[in-house]
Amino acid sequence: MRLVDAVYKRITDLAKERTLSINALANLCGVPHSTIVTMTRSTTAKLTTIYGICEGLNITLKEFFNSPLFSWENIED
């Protein structure tokens, strides 16, 4: 999986854990909804976007990236 896909999957997983839609997550985090949705068509994800999501969810970047999604075996970039 591409790194940007892993980031998007992690975002959607965190939203589901908190029973939030992507739109509700975007509003909570102060990140434009379109920024999150366009990750699926992008080749990159901005660290500032991930940081904003972490702030909104009250988690650290370490907690965000502490997922099997980001293991070396899963990333193809």
mmCIF file of the N, C-alpha and C atoms, coordinates in Angstrom:
data_MODEL
# 
_entry.id   MODEL 
# 
loop_
_atom_site.group_PDB 
_atom_site.id 
_atom_site.type_symbol 
_atom_site.label_atom_id 
_atom_site.label_alt_id 
_atom_site.label_comp_id 
_atom_site.label_asym_id 
_atom_site.label_entity_id 
_atom_site.label_seq_id 
_atom_site.pdbx_PDB_ins_code 
_atom_site.Cartn_x 
_atom_site.Cartn_y 
_atom_site.Cartn_z 
_atom_site.occupancy 
_atom_site.B_iso_or_equiv 
_atom_site.pdbx_formal_charge 
_atom_site.auth_seq_id 
_atom_site.auth_comp_id 
_atom_site.auth_asym_id 
_atom_site.auth_atom_id 
_atom_site.pdbx_PDB_model_num 
ATOM 1   N N  . MET A 1 1  ? 0.855   -1.170 0.000  1.00 0.00 ? 1  MET A N  1 
ATOM 2   C CA . MET A 1 1  ? 0.000   0.000  0.000  1.00 0.00 ? 1  MET A CA 1 
ATOM 3   C C  . MET A 1 1  ? 0.898   1.229  0.000  1.00 0.00 ? 1  MET A C  1 
ATOM 4   N N  . ARG A 1 2  ? 0.453   2.262  -0.700 1.00 0.00 ? 2  ARG A N  1 
ATOM 5   C CA . ARG A 1 2  ? 1.202   3.521  -0.697 1.00 0.00 ? 2  ARG A CA 1 
ATOM 6   C C  . ARG A 1 2  ? 1.098   4.174  0.678  1.00 0.00 ? 2  ARG A C  1 
ATOM 7   N N  . LEU A 1 3  ? 2.096   4.945  1.037  1.00 0.00 ? 3  LEU A N  1 
ATOM 8   C CA . LEU A 1 3  ? 2.105   5.614  2.329  1.00 0.00 ? 3  LEU A CA 1 
ATOM 9   C C  . LEU A 1 3  ? 0.886   6.519  2.481  1.00 0.00 ? 3  LEU A C  1 
ATOM 10  N N  . VAL A 1 4  ? 0.535   7.253  1.438  1.00 0.00 ? 4  VAL A N  1 
ATOM 11  C CA . VAL A 1 4  ? -0.628  8.145  1.521  1.00 0.00 ? 4  VAL A CA 1 
ATOM 12  C C  . VAL A 1 4  ? -1.913  7.342  1.745  1.00 0.00 ? 4  VAL A C  1 
ATOM 13  N N  . ASP A 1 5  ? -1.995  6.152  1.192  1.00 0.00 ? 5  ASP A N  1 
ATOM 14  C CA . ASP A 1 5  ? -3.167  5.302  1.416  1.00 0.00 ? 5  ASP A CA 1 
ATOM 15  C C  . ASP A 1 5  ? -3.224  4.820  2.863  1.00 0.00 ? 5  ASP A C  1 
ATOM 16  N N  . ALA A 1 6  ? -2.064  4.513  3.439  1.00 0.00 ? 6  ALA A N  1 
ATOM 17  C CA . ALA A 1 6  ? -2.007  4.106  4.844  1.00 0.00 ? 6  ALA A CA 1 
ATOM 18  C C  . ALA A 1 6  ? -2.449  5.259  5.745  1.00 0.00 ? 6  ALA A C  1 
ATOM 19  N N  . VAL A 1 7  ? -2.018  6.475  5.411  1.00 0.00 ? 7  VAL A N  1 
ATOM 20  C CA . VAL A 1 7  ? -2.422  7.651  6.188  1.00 0.00 ? 7  VAL A CA 1 
ATOM 21  C C  . VAL A 1 7  ? -3.934  7.830  6.112  1.00 0.00 ? 7  VAL A C  1 
ATOM 22  N N  . TYR A 1 8  ? -4.489  7.747  4.911  1.00 0.00 ? 8  TYR A N  1 
ATOM 23  C CA . TYR A 1 8  ? -5.940  7.905  4.743  1.00 0.00 ? 8  TYR A CA 1 
ATOM 24  C C  . TYR A 1 8  ? -6.693  6.809  5.502  1.00 0.00 ? 8  TYR A C  1 
ATOM 25  N N  . LYS A 1 9  ? -6.209  5.583  5.409  1.00 0.00 ? 9  LYS A N  1 
ATOM 26  C CA . LYS A 1 9  ? -6.861  4.465  6.124  1.00 0.00 ? 9  LYS A CA 1 
ATOM 27  C C  . LYS A 1 9  ? -6.805  4.691  7.626  1.00 0.00 ? 9  LYS A C  1 
ATOM 28  N N  . ARG A 1 10 ? -5.682  5.171  8.124  1.00 0.00 ? 10 ARG A N  1 
ATOM 29  C CA . ARG A 1 10 ? -5.557  5.437  9.559  1.00 0.00 ? 10 ARG A CA 1 
ATOM 30  C C  . ARG A 1 10 ? -6.547  6.519  9.978  1.00 0.00 ? 10 ARG A C  1 
ATOM 31  N N  . ILE A 1 11 ? -6.683  7.554  9.165  1.00 0.00 ? 11 ILE A N  1 
ATOM 32  C CA . ILE A 1 11 ? -7.634  8.631  9.469  1.00 0.00 ? 11 ILE A CA 1 
ATOM 33  C C  . ILE A 1 11 ? -9.053  8.086  9.515  1.00 0.00 ? 11 ILE A C  1 
ATOM 34  N N  . THR A 1 12 ? -9.428  7.294  8.527  1.00 0.00 ? 12 THR A N  1 
ATOM 35  C CA . THR A 1 12 ? -10.787 6.757  8.502  1.00 0.00 ? 12 THR A CA 1 
ATOM 36  C C  . THR A 1 12 ? -11.017 5.764  9.643  1.00 0.00 ? 12 THR A C  1 
ATOM 37  N N  . ASP A 1 13 ? -9.993  4.988  9.988  1.00 0.00 ? 13 ASP A N  1 
ATOM 38  C CA . ASP A 1 13 ? -10.124 4.063  11.125 1.00 0.00 ? 13 ASP A CA 1 
ATOM 39  C C  . ASP A 1 13 ? -10.334 4.831  12.430 1.00 0.00 ? 13 ASP A C  1 
ATOM 40  N N  . LEU A 1 14 ? -9.569  5.900  12.626 1.00 0.00 ? 14 LEU A N  1 
ATOM 41  C CA . LEU A 1 14 ? -9.726  6.709  13.841 1.00 0.00 ? 14 LEU A CA 1 
ATOM 42  C C  . LEU A 1 14 ? -11.105 7.357  13.896 1.00 0.00 ? 14 LEU A C  1 
ATOM 43  N N  . ALA A 1 15 ? -11.595 7.795  12.747 1.00 0.00 ? 15 ALA A N  1 
ATOM 44  C CA . ALA A 1 15 ? -12.942 8.391  12.695 1.00 0.00 ? 15 ALA A CA 1 
ATOM 45  C C  . ALA A 1 15 ? -13.989 7.338  13.071 1.00 0.00 ? 15 ALA A C  1 
ATOM 46  N N  . LYS A 1 16 ? -13.867 6.140  12.517 1.00 0.00 ? 16 LYS A N  1 
ATOM 47  C CA . LYS A 1 16 ? -14.826 5.074  12.823 1.00 0.00 ? 16 LYS A CA 1 
ATOM 48  C C  . LYS A 1 16 ? -14.797 4.695  14.295 1.00 0.00 ? 16 LYS A C  1 
ATOM 49  N N  . GLU A 1 17 ? -13.589 4.626  14.880 1.00 0.00 ? 17 GLU A N  1 
ATOM 50  C CA . GLU A 1 17 ? -13.465 4.308  16.308 1.00 0.00 ? 17 GLU A CA 1 
ATOM 51  C C  . GLU A 1 17 ? -14.243 5.302  17.168 1.00 0.00 ? 17 GLU A C  1 
ATOM 52  N N  . ARG A 1 18 ? -14.317 6.525  16.698 1.00 0.00 ? 18 ARG A N  1 
ATOM 53  C CA . ARG A 1 18 ? -14.990 7.591  17.452 1.00 0.00 ? 18 ARG A CA 1 
ATOM 54  C C  . ARG A 1 18 ? -16.397 7.877  16.916 1.00 0.00 ? 18 ARG A C  1 
ATOM 55  N N  . THR A 1 19 ? -16.872 7.003  16.043 1.00 0.00 ? 19 THR A N  1 
ATOM 56  C CA . THR A 1 19 ? -18.179 7.148  15.378 1.00 0.00 ? 19 THR A CA 1 
ATOM 57  C C  . THR A 1 19 ? -18.367 8.537  14.776 1.00 0.00 ? 19 THR A C  1 
ATOM 58  N N  . LEU A 1 20 ? -17.344 8.980  14.060 1.00 0.00 ? 20 LEU A N  1 
ATOM 59  C CA . LEU A 1 20 ? -17.391 10.265 13.368 1.00 0.00 ? 20 LEU A CA 1 
ATOM 60  C C  . LEU A 1 20 ? -17.384 10.037 11.865 1.00 0.00 ? 20 LEU A C  1 
ATOM 61  N N  . SER A 1 21 ? -18.155 10.818 11.165 1.00 0.00 ? 21 SER A N  1 
ATOM 62  C CA . SER A 1 21 ? -18.043 10.812 9.708  1.00 0.00 ? 21 SER A CA 1 
ATOM 63  C C  . SER A 1 21 ? -16.774 11.582 9.345  1.00 0.00 ? 21 SER A C  1 
ATOM 64  N N  . ILE A 1 22 ? -16.343 11.461 8.116  1.00 0.00 ? 22 ILE A N  1 
ATOM 65  C CA . ILE A 1 22 ? -15.169 12.221 7.678  1.00 0.00 ? 22 ILE A CA 1 
ATOM 66  C C  . ILE A 1 22 ? -15.458 13.708 7.776  1.00 0.00 ? 22 ILE A C  1 
ATOM 67  N N  . ASN A 1 23 ? -16.674 14.114 7.452  1.00 0.00 ? 23 ASN A N  1 
ATOM 68  C CA . ASN A 1 23 ? -17.048 15.524 7.550  1.00 0.00 ? 23 ASN A CA 1 
ATOM 69  C C  . ASN A 1 23 ? -16.994 16.000 9.003  1.00 0.00 ? 23 ASN A C  1 
ATOM 70  N N  . ALA A 1 24 ? -17.526 15.215 9.924  1.00 0.00 ? 24 ALA A N  1 
ATOM 71  C CA . ALA A 1 24 ? -17.498 15.577 11.348 1.00 0.00 ? 24 ALA A CA 1 
ATOM 72  C C  . ALA A 1 24 ? -16.058 15.618 11.853 1.00 0.00 ? 24 ALA A C  1 
ATOM 73  N N  . LEU A 1 25 ? -15.236 14.671 11.424 1.00 0.00 ? 25 LEU A N  1 
ATOM 74  C CA . LEU A 1 25 ? -13.831 14.663 11.804 1.00 0.00 ? 25 LEU A CA 1 
ATOM 75  C C  . LEU A 1 25 ? -13.132 15.923 11.296 1.00 0.00 ? 25 LEU A C  1 
ATOM 76  N N  . ALA A 1 26 ? -13.377 16.263 10.050 1.00 0.00 ? 26 ALA A N  1 
ATOM 77  C CA . ALA A 1 26 ? -12.772 17.460 9.465  1.00 0.00 ? 26 ALA A CA 1 
ATOM 78  C C  . ALA A 1 26 ? -13.156 18.705 10.264 1.00 0.00 ? 26 ALA A C  1 
ATOM 79  N N  . ASN A 1 27 ? -14.432 18.825 10.598 1.00 0.00 ? 27 ASN A N  1 
ATOM 80  C CA . ASN A 1 27 ? -14.895 19.977 11.380 1.00 0.00 ? 27 ASN A CA 1 
ATOM 81  C C  . ASN A 1 27 ? -14.250 20.008 12.757 1.00 0.00 ? 27 ASN A C  1 
ATOM 82  N N  . LEU A 1 28 ? -14.177 18.861 13.407 1.00 0.00 ? 28 LEU A N  1 
ATOM 83  C CA . LEU A 1 28 ? -13.581 18.767 14.734 1.00 0.00 ? 28 LEU A CA 1 
ATOM 84  C C  . LEU A 1 28 ? -12.108 19.170 14.714 1.00 0.00 ? 28 LEU A C  1 
ATOM 85  N N  . CYS A 1 29 ? -11.421 18.783 13.662 1.00 0.00 ? 29 CYS A N  1 
ATOM 86  C CA . CYS A 1 29 ? -9.976  18.986 13.580 1.00 0.00 ? 29 CYS A CA 1 
ATOM 87  C C  . CYS A 1 29 ? -9.584  20.297 12.897 1.00 0.00 ? 29 CYS A C  1 
ATOM 88  N N  . GLY A 1 30 ? -10.534 20.975 12.312 1.00 0.00 ? 30 GLY A N  1 
ATOM 89  C CA . GLY A 1 30 ? -10.209 22.205 11.607 1.00 0.00 ? 30 GLY A CA 1 
ATOM 90  C C  . GLY A 1 30 ? -9.444  21.973 10.316 1.00 0.00 ? 30 GLY A C  1 
ATOM 91  N N  . VAL A 1 31 ? -9.656  20.810 9.727  1.00 0.00 ? 31 VAL A N  1 
ATOM 92  C CA . VAL A 1 31 ? -9.017  20.447 8.468  1.00 0.00 ? 31 VAL A CA 1 
ATOM 93  C C  . VAL A 1 31 ? -10.108 20.417 7.406  1.00 0.00 ? 31 VAL A C  1 
ATOM 94  N N  . PRO A 1 32 ? -9.902  21.045 6.261  1.00 0.00 ? 32 PRO A N  1 
ATOM 95  C CA . PRO A 1 32 ? -10.935 21.001 5.222  1.00 0.00 ? 32 PRO A CA 1 
ATOM 96  C C  . PRO A 1 32 ? -11.299 19.573 4.827  1.00 0.00 ? 32 PRO A C  1 
ATOM 97  N N  . HIS A 1 33 ? -12.583 19.326 4.718  1.00 0.00 ? 33 HIS A N  1 
ATOM 98  C CA . HIS A 1 33 ? -13.085 18.014 4.296  1.00 0.00 ? 33 HIS A CA 1 
ATOM 99  C C  . HIS A 1 33 ? -12.436 17.600 2.985  1.00 0.00 ? 33 HIS A C  1 
ATOM 100 N N  . SER A 1 34 ? -12.331 18.536 2.062  1.00 0.00 ? 34 SER A N  1 
ATOM 101 C CA . SER A 1 34 ? -11.762 18.232 0.745  1.00 0.00 ? 34 SER A CA 1 
ATOM 102 C C  . SER A 1 34 ? -10.305 17.782 0.849  1.00 0.00 ? 34 SER A C  1 
ATOM 103 N N  . THR A 1 35 ? -9.578  18.295 1.816  1.00 0.00 ? 35 THR A N  1 
ATOM 104 C CA . THR A 1 35 ? -8.178  17.894 2.007  1.00 0.00 ? 35 THR A CA 1 
ATOM 105 C C  . THR A 1 35 ? -8.090  16.411 2.362  1.00 0.00 ? 35 THR A C  1 
ATOM 106 N N  . ILE A 1 36 ? -8.979  15.978 3.226  1.00 0.00 ? 36 ILE A N  1 
ATOM 107 C CA . ILE A 1 36 ? -8.967  14.565 3.627  1.00 0.00 ? 36 ILE A CA 1 
ATOM 108 C C  . ILE A 1 36 ? -9.398  13.682 2.464  1.00 0.00 ? 36 ILE A C  1 
ATOM 109 N N  . VAL A 1 37 ? -10.465 14.049 1.794  1.00 0.00 ? 37 VAL A N  1 
ATOM 110 C CA . VAL A 1 37 ? -11.001 13.227 0.711  1.00 0.00 ? 37 VAL A CA 1 
ATOM 111 C C  . VAL A 1 37 ? -10.036 13.139 -0.468 1.00 0.00 ? 37 VAL A C  1 
ATOM 112 N N  . THR A 1 38 ? -9.355  14.225 -0.788 1.00 0.00 ? 38 THR A N  1 
ATOM 113 C CA . THR A 1 38 ? -8.456  14.191 -1.951 1.00 0.00 ? 38 THR A CA 1 
ATOM 114 C C  . THR A 1 38 ? -7.189  13.389 -1.703 1.00 0.00 ? 38 THR A C  1 
ATOM 115 N N  . MET A 1 39 ? -6.939  12.989 -0.466 1.00 0.00 ? 39 MET A N  1 
ATOM 116 C CA . MET A 1 39 ? -5.783  12.123 -0.196 1.00 0.00 ? 39 MET A CA 1 
ATOM 117 C C  . MET A 1 39 ? -5.868  10.839 -1.001 1.00 0.00 ? 39 MET A C  1 
ATOM 118 N N  . THR A 1 40 ? -7.055  10.379 -1.286 1.00 0.00 ? 40 THR A N  1 
ATOM 119 C CA . THR A 1 40 ? -7.211  9.122  -2.019 1.00 0.00 ? 40 THR A CA 1 
ATOM 120 C C  . THR A 1 40 ? -6.720  9.246  -3.459 1.00 0.00 ? 40 THR A C  1 
ATOM 121 N N  . ARG A 1 41 ? -6.653  10.487 -3.961 1.00 0.00 ? 41 ARG A N  1 
ATOM 122 C CA . ARG A 1 41 ? -6.187  10.711 -5.334 1.00 0.00 ? 41 ARG A CA 1 
ATOM 123 C C  . ARG A 1 41 ? -4.798  11.346 -5.372 1.00 0.00 ? 41 ARG A C  1 
ATOM 124 N N  . SER A 1 42 ? -4.196  11.519 -4.235 1.00 0.00 ? 42 SER A N  1 
ATOM 125 C CA . SER A 1 42 ? -2.920  12.208 -4.139 1.00 0.00 ? 42 SER A CA 1 
ATOM 126 C C  . SER A 1 42 ? -1.776  11.212 -3.985 1.00 0.00 ? 42 SER A C  1 
ATOM 127 N N  . THR A 1 43 ? -0.576  11.740 -4.121 1.00 0.00 ? 43 THR A N  1 
ATOM 128 C CA . THR A 1 43 ? 0.606   10.907 -3.883 1.00 0.00 ? 43 THR A CA 1 
ATOM 129 C C  . THR A 1 43 ? 1.307   11.307 -2.593 1.00 0.00 ? 43 THR A C  1 
ATOM 130 N N  . THR A 1 44 ? 0.794   12.352 -1.936 1.00 0.00 ? 44 THR A N  1 
ATOM 131 C CA . THR A 1 44 ? 1.410   12.819 -0.696 1.00 0.00 ? 44 THR A CA 1 
ATOM 132 C C  . THR A 1 44 ? 0.337   13.200 0.322  1.00 0.00 ? 44 THR A C  1 
ATOM 133 N N  . ALA A 1 45 ? 0.760   13.251 1.568  1.00 0.00 ? 45 ALA A N  1 
ATOM 134 C CA . ALA A 1 45 ? -0.088  13.760 2.649  1.00 0.00 ? 45 ALA A CA 1 
ATOM 135 C C  . ALA A 1 45 ? 0.773   14.741 3.438  1.00 0.00 ? 45 ALA A C  1 
ATOM 136 N N  . LYS A 1 46 ? 0.257   15.916 3.687  1.00 0.00 ? 46 LYS A N  1 
ATOM 137 C CA . LYS A 1 46 ? 1.026   16.919 4.415  1.00 0.00 ? 46 LYS A CA 1 
ATOM 138 C C  . LYS A 1 46 ? 1.055   16.596 5.908  1.00 0.00 ? 46 LYS A C  1 
ATOM 139 N N  . LEU A 1 47 ? 2.217   16.751 6.487  1.00 0.00 ? 47 LEU A N  1 
ATOM 140 C CA . LEU A 1 47 ? 2.358   16.526 7.909  1.00 0.00 ? 47 LEU A CA 1 
ATOM 141 C C  . LEU A 1 47 ? 1.487   17.504 8.696  1.00 0.00 ? 47 LEU A C  1 
ATOM 142 N N  . THR A 1 48 ? 1.309   18.720 8.187  1.00 0.00 ? 48 THR A N  1 
ATOM 143 C CA . THR A 1 48 ? 0.448   19.687 8.884  1.00 0.00 ? 48 THR A CA 1 
ATOM 144 C C  . THR A 1 48 ? -0.994  19.207 8.938  1.00 0.00 ? 48 THR A C  1 
ATOM 145 N N  . THR A 1 49 ? -1.442  18.508 7.920  1.00 0.00 ? 49 THR A N  1 
ATOM 146 C CA . THR A 1 49 ? -2.794  17.938 7.919  1.00 0.00 ? 49 THR A CA 1 
ATOM 147 C C  . THR A 1 49 ? -2.898  16.842 8.971  1.00 0.00 ? 49 THR A C  1 
ATOM 148 N N  . ILE A 1 50 ? -1.921  15.966 8.992  1.00 0.00 ? 50 ILE A N  1 
ATOM 149 C CA . ILE A 1 50 ? -1.918  14.881 9.982  1.00 0.00 ? 50 ILE A CA 1 
ATOM 150 C C  . ILE A 1 50 ? -1.845  15.463 11.391 1.00 0.00 ? 50 ILE A C  1 
ATOM 151 N N  . TYR A 1 51 ? -1.023  16.475 11.562 1.00 0.00 ? 51 TYR A N  1 
ATOM 152 C CA . TYR A 1 51 ? -0.890  17.118 12.874 1.00 0.00 ? 51 TYR A CA 1 
ATOM 153 C C  . TYR A 1 51 ? -2.218  17.737 13.310 1.00 0.00 ? 51 TYR A C  1 
ATOM 154 N N  . GLY A 1 52 ? -2.916  18.393 12.386 1.00 0.00 ? 52 GLY A N  1 
ATOM 155 C CA . GLY A 1 52 ? -4.230  18.973 12.709 1.00 0.00 ? 52 GLY A CA 1 
ATOM 156 C C  . GLY A 1 52 ? -5.230  17.912 13.123 1.00 0.00 ? 52 GLY A C  1 
ATOM 157 N N  . ILE A 1 53 ? -5.205  16.794 12.464 1.00 0.00 ? 53 ILE A N  1 
ATOM 158 C CA . ILE A 1 53 ? -6.102  15.693 12.825 1.00 0.00 ? 53 ILE A CA 1 
ATOM 159 C C  . ILE A 1 53 ? -5.747  15.166 14.211 1.00 0.00 ? 53 ILE A C  1 
ATOM 160 N N  . CYS A 1 54 ? -4.461  15.029 14.468 1.00 0.00 ? 54 CYS A N  1 
ATOM 161 C CA . CYS A 1 54 ? -4.022  14.570 15.792 1.00 0.00 ? 54 CYS A CA 1 
ATOM 162 C C  . CYS A 1 54 ? -4.463  15.542 16.886 1.00 0.00 ? 54 CYS A C  1 
ATOM 163 N N  . GLU A 1 55 ? -4.311  16.826 16.634 1.00 0.00 ? 55 GLU A N  1 
ATOM 164 C CA . GLU A 1 55 ? -4.743  17.820 17.623 1.00 0.00 ? 55 GLU A CA 1 
ATOM 165 C C  . GLU A 1 55 ? -6.240  17.709 17.887 1.00 0.00 ? 55 GLU A C  1 
ATOM 166 N N  . GLY A 1 56 ? -7.025  17.593 16.827 1.00 0.00 ? 56 GLY A N  1 
ATOM 167 C CA . GLY A 1 56 ? -8.468  17.492 16.967 1.00 0.00 ? 56 GLY A CA 1 
ATOM 168 C C  . GLY A 1 56 ? -8.913  16.244 17.716 1.00 0.00 ? 56 GLY A C  1 
ATOM 169 N N  . LEU A 1 57 ? -8.171  15.160 17.534 1.00 0.00 ? 57 LEU A N  1 
ATOM 170 C CA . LEU A 1 57 ? -8.497  13.891 18.197 1.00 0.00 ? 57 LEU A CA 1 
ATOM 171 C C  . LEU A 1 57 ? -7.795  13.742 19.536 1.00 0.00 ? 57 LEU A C  1 
ATOM 172 N N  . ASN A 1 58 ? -6.979  14.729 19.875 1.00 0.00 ? 58 ASN A N  1 
ATOM 173 C CA . ASN A 1 58 ? -6.244  14.726 21.138 1.00 0.00 ? 58 ASN A CA 1 
ATOM 174 C C  . ASN A 1 58 ? -5.322  13.508 21.257 1.00 0.00 ? 58 ASN A C  1 
ATOM 175 N N  . ILE A 1 59 ? -4.603  13.232 20.154 1.00 0.00 ? 59 ILE A N  1 
ATOM 176 C CA . ILE A 1 59 ? -3.605  12.170 20.153 1.00 0.00 ? 59 ILE A CA 1 
ATOM 177 C C  . ILE A 1 59 ? -2.291  12.754 19.647 1.00 0.00 ? 59 ILE A C  1 
ATOM 178 N N  . THR A 1 60 ? -1.203  12.062 19.915 1.00 0.00 ? 60 THR A N  1 
ATOM 179 C CA . THR A 1 60 ? 0.097   12.512 19.442 1.00 0.00 ? 60 THR A CA 1 
ATOM 180 C C  . THR A 1 60 ? 0.380   11.942 18.048 1.00 0.00 ? 60 THR A C  1 
ATOM 181 N N  . LEU A 1 61 ? 1.364   12.533 17.386 1.00 0.00 ? 61 LEU A N  1 
ATOM 182 C CA . LEU A 1 61 ? 1.793   11.971 16.106 1.00 0.00 ? 61 LEU A CA 1 
ATOM 183 C C  . LEU A 1 61 ? 2.298   10.546 16.297 1.00 0.00 ? 61 LEU A C  1 
ATOM 184 N N  . LYS A 1 62 ? 2.955   10.299 17.419 1.00 0.00 ? 62 LYS A N  1 
ATOM 185 C CA . LYS A 1 62 ? 3.439   8.950  17.716 1.00 0.00 ? 62 LYS A CA 1 
ATOM 186 C C  . LYS A 1 62 ? 2.270   7.969  17.781 1.00 0.00 ? 62 LYS A C  1 
ATOM 187 N N  . GLU A 1 63 ? 1.175   8.378  18.428 1.00 0.00 ? 63 GLU A N  1 
ATOM 188 C CA . GLU A 1 63 ? -0.005  7.505  18.514 1.00 0.00 ? 63 GLU A CA 1 
ATOM 189 C C  . GLU A 1 63 ? -0.623  7.309  17.131 1.00 0.00 ? 63 GLU A C  1 
ATOM 190 N N  . PHE A 1 64 ? -0.618  8.351  16.313 1.00 0.00 ? 64 PHE A N  1 
ATOM 191 C CA . PHE A 1 64 ? -1.178  8.244  14.967 1.00 0.00 ? 64 PHE A CA 1 
ATOM 192 C C  . PHE A 1 64 ? -0.407  7.191  14.162 1.00 0.00 ? 64 PHE A C  1 
ATOM 193 N N  . PHE A 1 65 ? 0.908   7.283  14.203 1.00 0.00 ? 65 PHE A N  1 
ATOM 194 C CA . PHE A 1 65 ? 1.729   6.382  13.391 1.00 0.00 ? 65 PHE A CA 1 
ATOM 195 C C  . PHE A 1 65 ? 1.991   5.032  14.055 1.00 0.00 ? 65 PHE A C  1 
ATOM 196 N N  . ASN A 1 66 ? 1.512   4.857  15.277 1.00 0.00 ? 66 ASN A N  1 
ATOM 197 C CA . ASN A 1 66 ? 1.668   3.578  15.966 1.00 0.00 ? 66 ASN A CA 1 
ATOM 198 C C  . ASN A 1 66 ? 0.560   2.629  15.514 1.00 0.00 ? 66 ASN A C  1 
ATOM 199 N N  . SER A 1 67 ? 0.702   2.158  14.306 1.00 0.00 ? 67 SER A N  1 
ATOM 200 C CA . SER A 1 67 ? -0.291  1.272  13.696 1.00 0.00 ? 67 SER A CA 1 
ATOM 201 C C  . SER A 1 67 ? 0.436   0.320  12.755 1.00 0.00 ? 67 SER A C  1 
ATOM 202 N N  . PRO A 1 68 ? -0.032  -0.906 12.665 1.00 0.00 ? 68 PRO A N  1 
ATOM 203 C CA . PRO A 1 68 ? 0.573   -1.853 11.723 1.00 0.00 ? 68 PRO A CA 1 
ATOM 204 C C  . PRO A 1 68 ? 0.519   -1.366 10.274 1.00 0.00 ? 68 PRO A C  1 
ATOM 205 N N  . LEU A 1 69 ? -0.374  -0.426 9.994  1.00 0.00 ? 69 LEU A N  1 
ATOM 206 C CA . LEU A 1 69 ? -0.456  0.122  8.636  1.00 0.00 ? 69 LEU A CA 1 
ATOM 207 C C  . LEU A 1 69 ? 0.877   0.692  8.175  1.00 0.00 ? 69 LEU A C  1 
ATOM 208 N N  . PHE A 1 70 ? 1.674   1.190  9.133  1.00 0.00 ? 70 PHE A N  1 
ATOM 209 C CA . PHE A 1 70 ? 2.916   1.872  8.791  1.00 0.00 ? 70 PHE A CA 1 
ATOM 210 C C  . PHE A 1 70 ? 4.162   0.990  8.938  1.00 0.00 ? 70 PHE A C  1 
ATOM 211 N N  . SER A 1 71 ? 3.963   -0.316 9.056  1.00 0.00 ? 71 SER A N  1 
ATOM 212 C CA . SER A 1 71 ? 5.123   -1.201 9.126  1.00 0.00 ? 71 SER A CA 1 
ATOM 213 C C  . SER A 1 71 ? 5.777   -1.270 7.760  1.00 0.00 ? 71 SER A C  1 
ATOM 214 N N  . TRP A 1 72 ? 7.066   -1.528 7.758  1.00 0.00 ? 72 TRP A N  1 
ATOM 215 C CA . TRP A 1 72 ? 7.834   -1.569 6.502  1.00 0.00 ? 72 TRP A CA 1 
ATOM 216 C C  . TRP A 1 72 ? 7.240   -2.542 5.490  1.00 0.00 ? 72 TRP A C  1 
ATOM 217 N N  . GLU A 1 73 ? 6.685   -3.634 6.001  1.00 0.00 ? 73 GLU A N  1 
ATOM 218 C CA . GLU A 1 73 ? 6.132   -4.648 5.104  1.00 0.00 ? 73 GLU A CA 1 
ATOM 219 C C  . GLU A 1 73 ? 4.889   -4.173 4.351  1.00 0.00 ? 73 GLU A C  1 
ATOM 220 N N  . ASN A 1 74 ? 4.183   -3.194 4.918  1.00 0.00 ? 74 ASN A N  1 
ATOM 221 C CA . ASN A 1 74 ? 2.919   -2.747 4.325  1.00 0.00 ? 74 ASN A CA 1 
ATOM 222 C C  . ASN A 1 74 ? 3.063   -1.582 3.347  1.00 0.00 ? 74 ASN A C  1 
ATOM 223 N N  . ILE A 1 75 ? 4.197   -0.899 3.353  1.00 0.00 ? 75 ILE A N  1 
ATOM 224 C CA . ILE A 1 75 ? 4.359   0.295  2.536  1.00 0.00 ? 75 ILE A CA 1 
ATOM 225 C C  . ILE A 1 75 ? 5.156   -0.044 1.285  1.00 0.00 ? 75 ILE A C  1 
ATOM 226 N N  . GLU A 1 76 ? 4.616   0.345  0.129  1.00 0.00 ? 76 GLU A N  1 
ATOM 227 C CA . GLU A 1 76 ? 5.233   0.025  -1.154 1.00 0.00 ? 76 GLU A CA 1 
ATOM 228 C C  . GLU A 1 76 ? 5.952   1.194  -1.812 1.00 0.00 ? 76 GLU A C  1 
ATOM 229 N N  . ASP A 1 77 ? 5.784   2.407  -1.291 1.00 0.00 ? 77 ASP A N  1 
ATOM 230 C CA . ASP A 1 77 ? 6.366   3.580  -1.949 1.00 0.00 ? 77 ASP A CA 1 
ATOM 231 C C  . ASP A 1 77 ? 7.759   3.296  -2.293 1.00 0.00 ? 77 ASP A C  1 
# 
